[in-house]
Amino acid sequence: MPAEPSRKCVIRIDGHTFDDLHDDLIAVEVADRADEPSSFAIKLQLYQTRSTTWSRVDDSHGEANGGFLPWQRVTILGGYDAEPDVLIDGYIAGVVPRYEPTASDSSLVIWGYDASHAMDLEDKVVAWPDKKYSEVAEAMFRAYGLTPQVTDTQVIHRAADSLLIQRGTDWQFLRRLGQRIGFEVRIRGATGIFAPPDLASTPQKDLAIAFGDDTNLVWFEPRLVADLPSKHTMARANAVDKIVETAAVDRSPLTALGKRNGDALRAGRDLADHKATAIAPADPTYDLGHMTAVLTGARRRSDWIITAEGELDGILYASPLRAGRTALVKGVGPTFAGLYYVTEVIHRFTPEEYTQRFKAVRNAVDLTNSEQPKAESAAPVRVASAGRTVAPP
């Protein structure tokens, strides 16, 4: 019988590790998200010294000795055996000590976010003339020392027609741009990502339940909601030409992750030429290209007909599940088995265990021929270097 893999959780503060920090660890939680800031929380034992100061809180135990202050850089790595993944590389946003009458019951919680935290501090009013959304994203990421990983959005917002105005922080503005067109905005280590969901990359290690020796899920709960709009439309009045301009998107821009997508499931509802339609609010500054981009984003969001949650047995899976990538779910029957896009993973470490709770979505049901499950477990997949974070030196 093969030995259990060795579980690892490594915490670096400003690039350094402290042995006593790991000795005092109560729990670590990392929320790895595909389209929101990733976050972390670390809970530690808090001690009172003979001089009545408290470990890692008072000045005499400052950050040089493993203490914590806002804006210190925190890197958390997790996984198994020799090469744990970087789960988050970010900054401390808050420090919360809890003092109990019995000093040994006291604790300290440190929490924070990835590099998006730095992008969400300064409110601005900025004009972005003659720019694409992708050009704005690239410029913002570079301004914070991040390497852009940006998909070209094609539509240029001409200053003479629709001047693009930022009101708010860089992060708030970039998130609004992404939401308009169905793009994800996230930070992975030193990389800033502005792109639609990536459904074509190599899937992660399989997730399985009720599947014999391959089982690694504690539970899995998919929810099918097929009553979403099939068609998205928008109209605006062209004051110059005295006409009403309309745009419509009624086909999915995403690759189907199964045999039957939402359109197939809605076929009985959508009678000929009478598809369920959602009318998006128009903006007088939108041109036809921008209208189509916004409608395509709305269609991307309505494609997710399955939302799912589950929990992994860390020992059996023996790998960190990551948000923003696909994974094959098997053992739940032909309707709900297949590729899912992982949107969030909560990694929780304690001295006794490593658990992973996750959320995922799917835009189709039924297995494709290439997804028919096999009896043996899939080998772990090497993550492409462009899609994973790197630890600080």
C-alpha positions in Angstrom: 0.0 0.0 0.0 1.5 3.3 -1.0 2.4 5.8 1.8 0.3 8.8 2.3 1.7 12.0 0.6 3.3 14.4 2.9 1.1 17.5 3.5 2.8 20.9 3.4 1.8 24.5 4.3 4.5 27.1 4.0 4.1 30.7 5.1 6.6 33.4 4.2 6.5 36.9 5.6 8.4 39.3 3.4 10.1 36.3 1.8 11.2 34.7 5.1 10.0 31.7 7.0 9.9 31.4 10.8 9.9 28.0 12.5 8.0 29.2 15.6 5.3 30.7 13.4 4.5 27.2 12.1 4.7 25.8 15.7 2.0 28.2 16.8 -0.3 27.7 13.9 -4.0 27.0 14.6 -5.4 27.3 11.1 -4.7 28.8 7.7 -7.4 29.5 5.1 -6.9 30.7 1.5 -9.7 31.6 -0.8 -8.5 31.1 -4.4 -11.0 32.8 -6.7 -11.3 33.1 -10.5 -13.0 36.4 -10.8 -12.6 38.2 -7.4 -9.7 39.1 -5.2 -8.2 36.1 -3.5 -7.8 36.3 0.2 -6.2 34.6 3.2 -6.5 34.4 7.0 -4.0 33.0 9.4 -4.9 32.1 13.0 -2.1 31.7 15.5 -1.6 31.0 19.2 -1.0 34.3 21.1 1.3 34.2 24.2 1.9 36.7 27.1 5.5 37.1 28.0 7.0 37.7 31.5 7.1 41.4 30.8 3.3 41.3 30.1 3.8 42.0 26.3 2.2 39.7 23.8 3.9 37.6 21.1 3.8 39.0 17.6 1.7 42.0 18.6 3.8 44.4 20.7 6.7 46.4 19.4 9.4 44.3 21.2 8.3 41.4 19.1 8.1 43.3 15.8 7.9 42.0 12.3 11.6 41.1 12.2 10.8 38.4 14.7 7.8 37.0 13.0 5.3 39.7 14.0 2.8 41.3 11.7 2.0 44.7 10.4 -0.3 45.9 7.6 1.2 45.8 4.1 3.7 43.1 4.9 4.0 40.7 2.0 2.6 37.2 2.8 3.1 34.2 0.5 1.3 30.9 1.3 2.2 27.7 -0.4 0.2 24.5 0.0 0.2 21.0 -1.3 2.0 17.7 -1.0 5.5 16.4 -1.1 8.4 18.4 -2.4 6.8 21.1 -4.5 3.7 22.9 -3.0 1.9 25.4 -5.1 1.8 29.1 -4.3 -1.8 29.5 -3.3 -1.6 33.3 -2.7 1.0 36.0 -2.8 -0.4 39.2 -1.3 -0.4 41.7 1.6 -1.7 41.9 5.1 -4.8 44.1 5.4 -5.7 43.6 9.1 -4.4 42.2 12.4 -7.0 41.1 15.0 -5.7 39.8 18.4 -8.3 38.1 20.7 -7.4 38.3 24.4 -8.9 35.7 26.9 -8.8 35.7 30.7 -6.6 32.6 30.4 -3.7 33.8 28.4 -3.1 30.5 26.7 -6.6 30.7 25.1 -5.7 33.9 23.3 -5.2 34.0 19.6 -4.2 36.3 16.7 -5.9 36.4 13.2 -4.0 38.0 10.3 -6.0 38.6 7.1 -5.3 40.1 3.7 -5.6 40.0 -0.1 -3.6 39.4 -3.3 -2.1 42.4 -5.2 -5.6 43.7 -6.1 -5.5 45.2 -2.6 -3.0 47.7 -3.8 -5.2 48.6 -6.8 -8.2 49.4 -4.6 -6.9 52.3 -2.5 -7.0 55.5 -4.5 -10.2 57.0 -6.0 -9.6 58.6 -9.3 -11.3 60.4 -12.2 -9.3 59.6 -15.3 -10.1 59.8 -19.1 -9.0 56.9 -21.3 -9.5 58.3 -24.8 -9.2 56.1 -27.9 -8.5 52.9 -25.9 -9.7 49.3 -25.9 -10.7 47.8 -22.6 -7.7 45.4 -23.0 -5.4 48.4 -23.4 -6.7 49.9 -20.2 -6.2 46.6 -18.4 -2.6 46.2 -19.7 -1.7 49.8 -18.6 -3.2 49.3 -15.1 -1.4 46.0 -14.5 1.9 47.4 -15.6 1.5 50.5 -13.3 1.5 48.1 -10.4 4.5 46.0 -11.5 2.3 43.1 -12.8 2.9 41.2 -16.0 -0.3 41.5 -18.1 -2.1 38.5 -19.4 -4.8 40.2 -21.4 -7.1 39.1 -24.2 -7.6 41.7 -27.0 -11.1 43.2 -26.7 -10.9 44.7 -30.3 -13.5 47.5 -29.8 -11.8 51.0 -29.6 -13.7 53.6 -27.6 -13.1 56.8 -29.7 -13.0 60.0 -27.7 -15.2 61.7 -30.2 -17.9 59.1 -29.8 -17.7 57.5 -26.4 -15.0 58.8 -24.1 -14.1 56.2 -21.5 -14.2 57.8 -18.1 -12.9 56.1 -14.9 -14.5 57.1 -11.6 -13.2 55.1 -8.6 -10.2 53.0 -7.9 -8.3 51.2 -10.6 -9.5 47.8 -9.3 -13.2 49.0 -9.2 -13.0 50.4 -12.7 -11.2 47.3 -14.2 -13.8 45.0 -12.5 -16.7 47.1 -14.1 -15.1 46.8 -17.5 -14.7 43.1 -17.1 -18.2 42.6 -15.9 -19.6 44.5 -18.9 -18.1 42.1 -21.4 -18.0 38.9 -19.4 -14.2 38.9 -18.7 -12.5 37.7 -15.5 -10.2 40.0 -13.6 -7.8 38.4 -11.2 -4.2 38.5 -9.9 -2.0 35.4 -9.9 1.3 36.2 -8.1 3.0 38.7 -10.4 0.5 38.3 -13.3 -2.6 40.4 -13.9 -5.3 38.6 -15.9 -8.1 40.2 -18.0 -9.7 37.5 -20.1 -12.8 35.4 -20.7 -13.0 32.1 -18.8 -10.3 29.7 -20.1 -12.1 26.4 -20.9 -9.5 25.0 -23.3 -6.5 24.5 -21.1 -5.4 21.1 -19.8 -7.8 20.0 -17.0 -6.6 19.4 -13.5 -6.6 16.0 -11.8 -10.0 14.3 -11.9 -12.6 14.7 -9.2 -14.5 11.5 -8.3 -17.2 10.3 -6.0 -18.7 6.8 -5.6 -16.0 5.7 -8.1 -14.2 2.9 -6.2 -10.6 3.5 -5.3 -10.5 6.7 -7.4 -13.0 8.4 -5.1 -11.5 11.7 -3.6 -14.7 13.8 -3.1 -16.4 14.0 0.3 -19.5 15.3 -1.3 -20.6 17.0 -4.5 -23.8 19.0 -5.2 -24.6 20.3 -8.7 -27.7 22.5 -9.4 -29.2 22.7 -12.8 -31.1 26.0 -13.7 -31.9 26.1 -17.4 -34.5 28.9 -17.3 -32.0 31.6 -18.3 -32.3 34.0 -21.3 -31.4 32.6 -24.7 -31.1 35.9 -26.4 -29.7 39.3 -25.3 -30.6 42.5 -27.1 -29.9 46.2 -26.9 -31.1 49.2 -28.8 -30.1 52.9 -28.9 -31.3 56.0 -30.7 -28.8 57.4 -33.2 -29.5 61.1 -32.9 -27.4 61.9 -35.9 -29.0 59.5 -38.4 -32.4 59.6 -36.7 -32.6 55.8 -36.5 -32.8 53.1 -33.8 -29.8 50.8 -33.9 -30.2 47.3 -32.4 -27.7 44.5 -31.6 -28.4 41.0 -30.5 -26.4 37.9 -29.4 -28.2 34.6 -29.3 -25.3 32.1 -29.5 -22.8 31.2 -26.9 -19.3 32.5 -27.2 -18.0 29.7 -24.9 -17.0 26.2 -25.8 -19.7 23.7 -24.5 -18.3 21.5 -21.7 -20.8 18.7 -22.5 -23.1 17.3 -25.2 -26.1 19.5 -24.5 -25.7 23.2 -23.7 -28.3 25.6 -22.4 -29.7 26.2 -25.9 -30.4 22.5 -26.3 -32.1 22.3 -22.9 -34.2 25.3 -23.7 -35.3 24.1 -27.1 -38.8 23.1 -25.8 -39.3 26.5 -24.4 -37.9 28.6 -27.2 -40.4 28.2 -30.0 -39.3 29.2 -33.5 -38.3 32.8 -33.6 -39.5 33.4 -30.0 -36.5 32.9 -27.8 -36.6 34.1 -24.2 -35.0 37.5 -24.5 -33.3 39.8 -22.0 -33.1 43.5 -23.0 -29.9 45.1 -21.7 -30.0 48.8 -20.8 -28.5 51.0 -23.4 -26.0 53.8 -23.0 -26.1 56.7 -25.5 -22.3 56.5 -25.8 -22.3 52.9 -27.0 -21.7 52.2 -30.7 -22.7 48.9 -32.3 -19.3 47.3 -31.6 -19.6 48.1 -27.9 -23.2 47.0 -27.8 -22.3 43.6 -29.2 -19.4 43.2 -26.7 -21.7 44.0 -23.8 -24.3 41.5 -25.0 -21.7 38.9 -25.5 -20.6 39.4 -21.9 -24.2 39.0 -20.8 -24.6 35.8 -22.8 -21.4 34.4 -21.2 -22.9 34.9 -17.8 -26.2 33.3 -18.7 -24.4 30.2 -20.1 -23.6 28.7 -16.7 -26.7 26.5 -16.4 -25.0 24.3 -13.7 -23.5 25.7 -10.5 -21.9 23.2 -8.1 -20.3 22.9 -4.8 -18.2 20.2 -3.2 -15.5 19.2 -0.8 -12.3 17.3 -1.5 -10.5 14.8 0.7 -7.0 16.4 0.7 -5.2 13.1 1.3 -7.0 11.2 -1.5 -6.7 14.1 -4.0 -3.1 14.8 -3.0 -2.9 18.1 -4.9 -4.3 21.6 -4.6 -7.3 22.3 -6.8 -7.1 25.7 -8.4 -9.7 28.3 -9.4 -9.8 29.5 -13.0 -9.2 26.0 -14.6 -11.3 23.0 -15.5 -11.5 19.6 -13.8 -13.4 16.5 -14.8 -16.0 15.2 -12.4 -16.9 11.5 -12.5 -19.0 9.1 -10.6 -22.2 11.3 -10.6 -23.9 9.7 -13.6 -23.8 10.7 -17.3 -26.0 13.9 -16.9 -23.8 15.7 -14.3 -20.4 14.1 -15.0 -18.0 16.0 -17.2 -15.8 19.0 -17.3 -16.5 21.8 -14.8 -14.9 25.3 -14.6 -13.7 25.9 -11.0 -14.5 29.4 -9.8 -13.5 29.2 -6.1 -11.5 27.0 -3.8 -11.2 27.4 0.0 -8.0 25.8 1.1 -8.0 25.2 4.9 -5.0 23.9 6.8 -4.8 22.8 10.4 -2.1 20.8 12.1 -4.4 17.7 11.6 -5.8 18.1 8.1 -6.0 19.9 4.7 -9.5 20.3 3.3 -10.6 22.0 0.1 -14.2 23.2 -0.5 -14.9 24.5 -4.0 -17.4 26.0 -6.3 -17.6 25.3 -10.0 -19.9 26.0 -13.0 -20.7 24.2 -16.3 -22.5 25.3 -19.4 -23.8 21.9 -20.6 -24.9 18.5 -19.4 -24.0 15.0 -20.5 -20.6 13.5 -21.2 -18.9 14.0 -24.5 -17.3 10.9 -26.0 -13.8 12.0 -25.0 -14.9 12.4 -21.4 -16.0 8.9 -20.8 -14.5 8.0 -17.4 -11.9 5.4 -16.9 -11.3 3.2 -13.9 -7.8 4.4 -13.1 -6.9 7.8 -11.7 -5.5 10.4 -13.9 -1.9 11.5 -13.3 -1.4 14.9 -11.9 -1.2 17.6 -14.6 1.8 19.9 -14.7 0.6 23.5 -14.5 1.8 25.7 -17.4 4.3 28.3 -16.1 2.2 31.2 -17.4 -0.8 30.1 -15.3 0.8 29.7 -11.9 2.3 32.1 -9.4 5.9 32.1 -8.3 7.2 32.5 -4.8 9.1 35.6 -3.9 12.9 35.3 -3.6 
